């Protein structure tokens, strides 16, 4: 298993820093993932007002005091838990959206922190994170504060949400490789509306029609997963079909998971990049870190 996984290992995992608790969690998650991938970790903080570095300026006059402090804290956090991990540091005098989008193009994975909605259910993703998700050409992982791997939780499924209408090879590749690296089970979830003729005049559901719909969905899911099962025979796969709306079914199926992977289709010809309602539901309400994987 280790040989096959190492052949798929990546080179750079980039994590965006802003000094928040969510950012610290993202750093810890990214460092752990970089170690699994045998990759370099790049710590990136962008501030458009970053001043030119002057090694002769006294510390008390350092105009970049806060960016340096953010970087120093992130480095110390990584070193405390992953002392042998190769780490690069980047303080960039650039708009964060542009800097992180550029960094994604030079990375195999981008990791960002997300903000929680206090005691309310779910969480909100900052506007910047959403904008980056719509533009990133590589998988982008959104991590909440309490989902830092302290300690790393084993045997928590990697969950992948599949639509099945369109090819999703990049998403399946990401999901299987991630489960293989972690040694965790993979849970494949497909949510599907019942057809209109499944409902009778009284508003109830015809059990026979529902069972046929579920059987068809399970067959399609099995066929989509079969080539990847053969490629990763050591990965335990749990197939789940939920006869609900795709968004709600995905969230139901992701309960108890350690990472949820969803796909985002490239839309090269639209004026304003966006994410669909299923991905919106995942990034706002999933109970675990979310990886948004772009695919054709």
C-alpha positions in Angstrom: 0.0 0.0 0.0 2.7 2.5 1.0 4.5 2.1 -2.4 1.3 2.8 -4.4 0.4 5.8 -2.2 3.9 7.3 -2.4 3.8 7.2 -6.2 0.8 9.5 -6.0 2.5 11.8 -3.4 2.4 15.5 -4.1 5.0 18.2 -3.7 3.4 21.3 -2.1 0.6 21.9 0.3 -0.2 25.6 0.8 -2.1 26.9 3.7 -3.3 30.5 4.0 -2.7 32.4 7.2 -4.5 35.3 8.9 -3.8 34.8 12.5 -7.2 33.5 13.5 -7.9 30.3 15.5 -9.4 28.9 12.3 -6.1 29.6 10.5 -4.2 27.7 13.2 -6.5 24.7 12.7 -5.9 24.9 9.0 -2.1 25.0 9.6 -2.3 21.8 11.7 -4.6 20.0 9.2 -2.3 21.1 6.3 0.9 20.0 8.2 -0.6 16.6 8.9 -1.7 16.2 5.3 1.7 17.4 3.9 3.4 14.7 6.1 1.1 12.0 4.7 1.8 13.2 1.1 5.6 13.5 1.8 5.2 17.0 0.6 6.5 20.4 1.5 4.3 22.7 3.5 4.1 26.3 2.4 2.8 28.9 4.9 1.4 31.9 3.1 0.3 35.3 4.5 -0.7 38.0 2.1 -1.2 41.7 3.0 -1.3 44.4 0.3 0.3 46.9 2.7 3.3 44.7 3.5 6.4 47.0 3.7 9.8 46.2 2.1 11.9 44.1 4.4 14.7 46.0 6.1 17.1 43.8 8.2 18.6 46.9 9.8 15.4 48.2 11.2 14.9 47.8 14.9 12.2 45.3 15.9 10.1 48.0 17.6 10.0 49.9 14.3 9.1 46.9 12.2 6.1 47.8 10.0 5.5 44.1 9.3 5.3 43.2 13.0 1.9 41.4 12.8 2.6 39.5 9.5 5.9 38.3 11.1 4.1 37.3 14.3 1.5 35.4 12.3 4.2 33.6 10.4 6.3 32.9 13.5 3.3 31.4 15.4 2.4 29.2 12.5 6.0 28.0 12.1 6.2 27.2 15.9 2.9 25.3 15.7 4.1 23.1 12.9 7.5 22.5 14.4 6.0 21.4 17.7 4.1 18.5 16.1 6.0 17.9 12.8 9.7 18.8 13.5 11.0 17.1 10.4 8.4 18.5 7.9 10.0 20.7 5.2 8.4 24.2 5.5 8.5 27.2 3.2 7.4 30.7 4.3 5.9 33.3 2.1 5.0 36.9 3.1 3.4 38.4 0.0 2.7 42.1 -0.6 -0.5 41.3 -2.6 -4.2 41.1 -2.3 -5.0 37.9 -0.4 -7.5 36.7 -3.1 -4.9 37.1 -5.9 -2.0 35.7 -3.8 -3.9 32.6 -2.8 -5.2 32.0 -6.3 -1.7 32.3 -7.6 -0.4 30.0 -4.9 -3.1 27.4 -5.8 -1.6 27.3 -9.3 1.8 26.3 -7.8 0.4 23.8 -5.3 -1.3 20.4 -5.3 -3.6 21.3 -2.4 -4.8 24.6 -0.8 -6.0 24.7 2.8 -8.0 27.6 4.3 -9.6 28.2 7.7 -13.3 28.9 8.0 -15.3 30.8 10.6 -18.0 29.2 12.8 -21.4 30.7 13.6 -21.0 30.6 17.3 -23.6 28.4 19.0 -25.8 28.2 15.8 -25.8 25.1 13.7 -23.5 25.1 10.7 -20.8 27.6 9.9 -20.2 30.4 7.5 -17.3 30.6 5.1 -15.8 34.0 4.6 -16.3 35.7 1.3 -12.6 35.4 0.5 -12.7 31.6 1.0 -15.7 31.2 -1.3 -14.1 33.3 -4.0 -11.0 31.2 -3.8 -13.0 28.0 -4.0 -14.6 29.2 -7.2 -11.2 30.1 -8.8 -8.9 27.4 -7.5 -7.7 24.8 -10.0 -6.6 22.4 -7.3 -8.5 20.7 -4.4 -9.2 23.3 -1.7 -9.9 22.2 1.9 -11.9 24.3 4.3 -11.2 23.6 8.0 -13.0 24.9 11.1 -11.4 25.7 14.4 -12.5 22.6 16.3 -11.4 20.2 13.5 -7.7 20.5 14.1 -6.3 17.0 14.3 -5.5 17.0 18.0 -4.9 14.1 18.2 -5.3 12.7 14.7 -8.5 10.7 14.6 -8.1 7.3 13.0 -10.8 5.3 11.3 -13.0 8.2 10.5 -14.3 7.8 7.0 -13.3 9.9 4.1 -16.7 10.7 2.6 -17.1 11.5 -1.1 -20.4 12.9 -2.5 -21.2 11.7 -6.0 -23.7 13.0 -8.5 -23.3 10.3 -11.1 -24.8 12.4 -14.0 -21.3 13.5 -15.2 -17.8 12.0 -15.1 -16.1 12.8 -11.8 -12.8 11.0 -12.1 -10.8 13.8 -10.5 -13.1 13.7 -7.4 -12.9 9.9 -7.1 -9.1 9.9 -7.6 -8.8 12.5 -4.8 -11.1 10.5 -2.5 -9.5 7.1 -3.0 -5.9 8.5 -2.7 -6.8 10.4 0.5 -8.4 7.3 2.1 -5.4 5.2 1.0 -2.9 7.6 2.5 -4.8 7.8 5.8 -5.6 4.1 6.0 -9.2 5.0 6.6 -12.4 3.6 5.0 -14.0 5.5 2.1 -17.8 6.2 2.2 -19.4 7.0 -1.1 -22.7 8.9 -0.8 -25.2 9.5 -3.5 -28.3 11.5 -2.9 -31.2 11.3 -5.4 -34.7 12.7 -5.6 -37.5 10.1 -6.1 -39.1 10.3 -9.5 -42.5 12.1 -9.7 -44.4 8.8 -10.3 -43.1 7.5 -6.9 -45.7 9.7 -5.1 -49.3 8.6 -5.0 -52.3 10.9 -5.0 -52.4 11.0 -1.2 -48.9 12.4 -1.0 -47.3 9.1 0.1 -44.6 7.1 -1.6 -45.2 3.9 -3.5 -42.7 1.5 -1.8 -42.2 -0.6 -5.0 -41.2 2.5 -7.0 -38.9 3.7 -4.3 -37.2 0.4 -4.1 -36.7 0.3 -7.9 -35.2 3.8 -7.8 -32.9 2.9 -5.0 -31.8 -0.3 -6.8 -31.0 1.6 -9.9 -29.1 4.2 -8.0 -27.1 1.6 -6.1 -26.2 -0.1 -9.5 -25.0 3.2 -11.0 -23.0 4.0 -7.9 -21.4 0.5 -7.9 -20.5 0.9 -11.6 -18.9 4.3 -11.0 -16.8 3.0 -8.1 -15.8 -0.4 -9.6 -12.7 0.8 -11.5 -11.4 2.6 -8.4 -12.0 -0.4 -6.2 -9.8 -2.4 -8.6 -7.1 0.3 -8.5 -7.2 0.6 -4.7 -8.2 -2.9 -3.5 -6.9 -2.3 0.0 -9.4 0.6 0.6 -12.6 -0.4 2.3 -15.6 1.2 0.5 -19.0 1.7 2.0 -21.7 2.6 -0.7 -24.7 4.6 0.5 -27.7 5.8 -1.5 -30.0 8.3 0.1 -33.3 9.0 -1.5 -33.5 12.7 -0.6 -32.4 15.9 -2.2 -28.7 15.6 -3.2 -27.7 18.3 -0.8 -29.6 17.0 2.2 -28.7 13.4 1.4 -25.0 14.3 1.3 -25.1 16.0 4.7 -26.9 13.1 6.2 -24.5 10.6 4.6 -21.4 12.6 5.8 -22.3 12.4 9.5 -19.4 11.0 11.5 -16.9 11.4 8.7 -13.5 12.9 9.0 -13.3 14.6 5.6 -16.0 15.3 3.0 -14.9 15.6 -0.6 -17.2 17.2 -3.1 -16.8 18.1 -6.8 -17.0 21.5 -8.4 -17.3 21.6 -12.2 -15.1 24.0 -14.1 -17.3 26.6 -15.8 -14.9 28.3 -18.1 -17.4 30.4 -20.0 -19.4 32.0 -17.3 -18.7 35.6 -16.3 -18.9 35.0 -12.5 -17.5 31.7 -11.2 -19.8 30.1 -8.7 -20.4 26.8 -6.8 -23.6 24.8 -7.0 -26.1 24.3 -4.3 -24.8 20.9 -3.2 -21.3 22.3 -2.7 -22.8 25.4 -1.0 -24.6 23.1 1.5 -21.4 21.1 2.1 -19.1 24.0 2.8 -21.6 25.8 5.0 -23.1 22.8 7.0 -20.9 19.7 6.8 -19.8 18.5 10.2 -16.2 18.0 9.1 -13.5 19.6 7.0 -14.6 19.9 3.3 -12.4 19.4 0.2 -13.8 21.0 -2.9 -12.3 19.3 -5.9 -12.5 20.9 -9.4 -13.1 18.6 -12.3 -14.0 18.9 -16.0 
